[in-house]
Amino acid sequence: MLLELLPLTANGKVNRQALTVPIKTPELEKTLVLPRNQTDETLISIWAEVFQINQLGINDNFFELGGHSFLALQLIAKIHQ
């Protein structure tokens, strides 16, 4: 959800209570795309282990899942194994 400005408190911090709750719409919900082959299945199982998520698809985004440099290094190490 994009906002032009974040609501701030008098101290200049983000006022989380003033944020609006995003409304789910069909076009915002992602469709889970299942693995197409053994390579996809292997990589998804590694990602699921590292991110500690039960259900992933081949189109899930590393950064949207909370990926950062340390997780990238973990993924690379597990893929090399």
MDAnalysis code that builds the backbone (N, CA, C; Angstrom):
import MDAnalysis as mda
import numpy as np

u = mda.Universe.empty(243, n_residues=81, atom_resindex=np.repeat(np.arange(81), 3), trajectory=True)
u.add_TopologyAttr("name", ["N", "CA", "C"] * 81)
u.add_TopologyAttr("resid", np.arange(1, 82))
u.add_TopologyAttr("resname", ["MET", "LEU", "LEU", "GLU", "LEU", "LEU", "PRO", "LEU", "THR", "ALA", "ASN", "GLY", "LYS", "VAL", "ASN", "ARG", "GLN", "ALA", "LEU", "THR", "VAL", "PRO", "ILE", "LYS", "THR", "PRO", "GLU", "LEU", "GLU", "LYS", "THR", "LEU", "VAL", "LEU", "PRO", "ARG", "ASN", "GLN", "THR", "ASP", "GLU", "THR", "LEU", "ILE", "SER", "ILE", "TRP", "ALA", "GLU", "VAL", "PHE", "GLN", "ILE", "ASN", "GLN", "LEU", "GLY", "ILE", "ASN", "ASP", "ASN", "PHE", "PHE", "GLU", "LEU", "GLY", "GLY", "HIS", "SER", "PHE", "LEU", "ALA", "LEU", "GLN", "LEU", "ILE", "ALA", "LYS", "ILE", "HIS", "GLN"])
u.atoms.positions = np.array([
    [0.852, -1.169, 0.000],
    [0.000, 0.000, 0.000],
    [0.899, 1.234, 0.000],
    [0.683, 2.118, -0.940],
    [1.488, 3.328, -1.028],
    [0.784, 4.484, -0.332],
    [1.549, 5.242, 0.409],
    [1.048, 6.446, 1.071],
    [1.901, 7.617, 0.640],
    [1.280, 8.767, 0.478],
    [2.065, 9.960, 0.138],
    [2.926, 10.379, 1.316],
    [2.358, 10.319, 2.503],
    [3.079, 10.671, 3.723],
    [2.718, 9.682, 4.824],
    [3.677, 9.404, 5.677],
    [3.392, 8.579, 6.842],
    [2.888, 9.469, 7.972],
    [1.877, 9.021, 8.722],
    [1.429, 9.817, 9.869],
    [2.498, 9.777, 10.949],
    [2.813, 10.929, 11.488],
    [3.868, 11.025, 12.495],
    [3.320, 11.490, 13.835],
    [4.013, 11.092, 14.896],
    [3.673, 11.568, 16.236],
    [4.328, 12.925, 16.427],
    [4.070, 13.538, 17.566],
    [4.686, 14.839, 17.870],
    [6.207, 14.727, 17.943],
    [6.709, 13.516, 18.237],
    [8.157, 13.303, 18.329],
    [8.797, 12.981, 16.980],
    [7.992, 12.907, 15.931],
    [8.517, 12.639, 14.606],
    [8.623, 11.166, 14.260],
    [8.099, 10.289, 15.136],
    [8.111, 8.861, 14.849],
    [6.838, 8.479, 14.095],
    [6.867, 7.332, 13.409],
    [5.686, 6.878, 12.682],
    [4.582, 6.543, 13.678],
    [3.408, 7.124, 13.456],
    [2.253, 6.865, 14.302],
    [1.541, 5.629, 13.757],
    [1.905, 4.461, 14.291],
    [1.375, 3.192, 13.783],
    [-0.131, 3.082, 13.985],
    [-0.642, 3.696, 15.036],
    [-2.078, 3.625, 15.298],
    [-2.881, 4.404, 14.262],
    [-2.269, 5.393, 13.635],
    [-2.971, 6.210, 12.652],
    [-2.891, 5.627, 11.241],
    [-2.105, 4.565, 11.063],
    [-2.011, 3.947, 9.738],
    [-3.314, 3.231, 9.413],
    [-3.704, 3.306, 8.165],
    [-4.923, 2.612, 7.744],
    [-4.617, 1.151, 7.475],
    [-5.598, 0.311, 7.702],
    [-5.443, -1.119, 7.442],
    [-5.671, -1.354, 5.961],
    [-4.705, -1.989, 5.286],
    [-4.884, -2.237, 3.857],
    [-6.042, -3.196, 3.603],
    [-6.764, -2.937, 2.540],
    [-7.885, -3.781, 2.148],
    [-7.387, -4.763, 1.096],
    [-7.642, -6.055, 1.327],
    [-7.219, -7.059, 0.348],
    [-8.152, -7.025, -0.848],
    [-7.545, -6.965, -1.996],
    [-8.307, -7.030, -3.234],
    [-7.768, -8.186, -4.060],
    [-8.583, -8.772, -4.913],
    [-8.116, -9.933, -5.692],
    [-6.848, -9.676, -6.492],
    [-6.697, -8.473, -7.040],
    [-5.508, -8.227, -7.861],
    [-4.243, -8.106, -7.022],
    [-4.382, -7.885, -5.700],
    [-3.209, -7.793, -4.842],
    [-2.780, -9.157, -4.306],
    [-3.651, -10.127, -4.339],
    [-3.316, -11.447, -3.830],
    [-2.535, -12.212, -4.888],
    [-1.455, -12.844, -4.430],
    [-0.606, -13.575, -5.356],
    [-1.117, -14.994, -5.539],
    [-0.893, -15.513, -6.703],
    [-1.227, -16.893, -6.992],
    [0.016, -17.738, -6.753],
    [-0.157, -18.814, -6.006],
    [0.950, -19.716, -5.737],
    [1.250, -20.544, -6.985],
    [2.481, -20.458, -7.466],
    [2.899, -21.240, -8.629],
    [3.780, -22.372, -8.122],
    [3.320, -23.591, -8.308],
    [4.017, -24.772, -7.805],
    [5.261, -25.081, -8.628],
    [6.196, -25.853, -8.052],
    [7.412, -26.217, -8.780],
    [7.094, -26.996, -10.055],
    [7.900, -26.738, -11.084],
    [7.690, -27.383, -12.382],
    [8.522, -28.637, -12.551],
    [9.634, -28.710, -11.786],
    [10.543, -29.839, -11.951],
    [11.298, -30.094, -10.642],
    [12.204, -31.074, -10.664],
    [12.953, -31.445, -9.455],
    [13.845, -30.307, -8.964],
    [14.431, -29.560, -9.876],
    [15.281, -28.432, -9.482],
    [14.466, -27.390, -8.725],
    [13.293, -27.037, -9.242],
    [12.406, -26.088, -8.551],
    [12.048, -26.603, -7.161],
    [11.718, -27.898, -7.061],
    [11.333, -28.478, -5.776],
    [12.480, -28.401, -4.770],
    [13.685, -28.691, -5.223],
    [14.855, -28.642, -4.343],
    [15.110, -27.219, -3.855],
    [15.081, -26.262, -4.776],
    [15.332, -24.870, -4.394],
    [14.238, -24.340, -3.459],
    [12.993, -24.687, -3.725],
    [11.898, -24.229, -2.868],
    [12.028, -24.822, -1.471],
    [12.444, -26.071, -1.377],
    [12.608, -26.666, -0.051],
    [13.731, -25.985, 0.725],
    [14.793, -25.582, 0.039],
    [15.885, -24.847, 0.696],
    [15.387, -23.478, 1.154],
    [14.680, -22.766, 0.275],
    [14.135, -21.454, 0.651],
    [13.187, -21.588, 1.836],
    [12.325, -22.598, 1.806],
    [11.358, -22.791, 2.886],
    [12.077, -23.025, 4.211],
    [13.170, -23.770, 4.169],
    [13.945, -24.030, 5.380],
    [14.587, -22.748, 5.904],
    [15.226, -21.993, 5.023],
    [15.929, -20.776, 5.439],
    [14.945, -19.705, 5.920],
    [13.844, -19.517, 5.206],
    [12.866, -18.493, 5.577],
    [11.875, -18.980, 6.631],
    [11.902, -20.274, 6.927],
    [10.980, -20.886, 7.887],
    [9.521, -20.604, 7.502],
    [9.226, -20.900, 6.225],
    [7.887, -20.718, 5.659],
    [7.456, -22.065, 5.084],
    [6.212, -22.442, 5.333],
    [5.727, -23.740, 4.872],
    [5.403, -23.776, 3.389],
    [4.849, -22.696, 2.857],
    [4.373, -22.746, 1.481],
    [4.992, -21.628, 0.653],
    [5.778, -22.018, -0.329],
    [6.413, -21.077, -1.243],
    [6.123, -21.502, -2.675],
    [6.169, -20.535, -3.563],
    [6.015, -20.813, -4.986],
    [7.245, -20.343, -5.737],
    [7.318, -20.707, -6.993],
    [8.510, -20.361, -7.770],
    [8.605, -18.864, -8.073],
    [7.511, -18.127, -7.916],
    [7.545, -16.689, -8.195],
    [7.679, -15.827, -6.952],
    [7.859, -16.449, -5.774],
    [8.019, -15.653, -4.560],
    [9.316, -14.861, -4.623],
    [9.268, -13.653, -4.080],
    [10.376, -12.716, -4.180],
    [11.231, -12.752, -2.912],
    [12.526, -12.893, -3.079],
    [13.478, -12.955, -1.967],
    [13.307, -11.780, -1.010],
    [13.223, -10.583, -1.543],
    [13.151, -9.389, -0.701],
    [11.774, -9.228, -0.055],
    [10.717, -9.589, -0.763],
    [9.376, -9.507, -0.189],
    [9.194, -10.498, 0.949],
    [9.961, -11.577, 0.931],
    [9.912, -12.567, 2.005],
    [10.731, -12.133, 3.216],
    [11.455, -11.024, 3.085],
    [12.280, -10.533, 4.196],
    [13.751, -10.852, 4.020],
    [14.144, -11.167, 2.792],
    [15.525, -11.529, 2.518],
    [16.497, -10.381, 2.726],
    [17.677, -10.743, 3.198],
    [18.764, -9.778, 3.394],
    [20.080, -10.518, 3.163],
    [21.203, -9.848, 3.325],
    [22.496, -10.422, 2.947],
    [22.831, -11.697, 3.717],
    [22.515, -11.755, 4.993],
    [22.829, -12.955, 5.769],
    [22.020, -14.156, 5.274],
    [20.742, -13.940, 4.979],
    [19.920, -15.029, 4.442],
    [20.404, -15.446, 3.056],
    [20.865, -14.495, 2.272],
    [21.403, -14.823, 0.947],
    [22.620, -15.742, 1.084],
    [23.482, -15.452, 2.051],
    [24.651, -16.304, 2.276],
    [24.233, -17.701, 2.728],
    [23.208, -17.789, 3.586],
    [22.709, -19.093, 4.016],
    [22.164, -19.887, 2.827],
    [21.403, -19.208, 1.977],
    [20.850, -19.880, 0.793],
    [21.955, -20.401, -0.107],
    [22.937, -19.568, -0.371],
    [24.054, -19.968, -1.254],
    [24.775, -21.177, -0.682],
    [25.048, -21.169, 0.628],
    [25.753, -22.286, 1.260],
    [24.935, -23.574, 1.144],
    [23.645, -23.503, 1.404],
    [22.794, -24.698, 1.332],
    [22.649, -25.188, -0.106],
    [22.600, -24.279, -1.065],
    [22.509, -24.682, -2.470],
    [23.799, -25.393, -2.894],
    [24.959, -24.901, -2.427],
    [26.217, -25.540, -2.770],
    [26.335, -26.937, -2.172],
    [25.699, -27.145, -0.997],
    [25.725, -28.471, -0.372],
    [24.979, -29.438, -1.248],
])
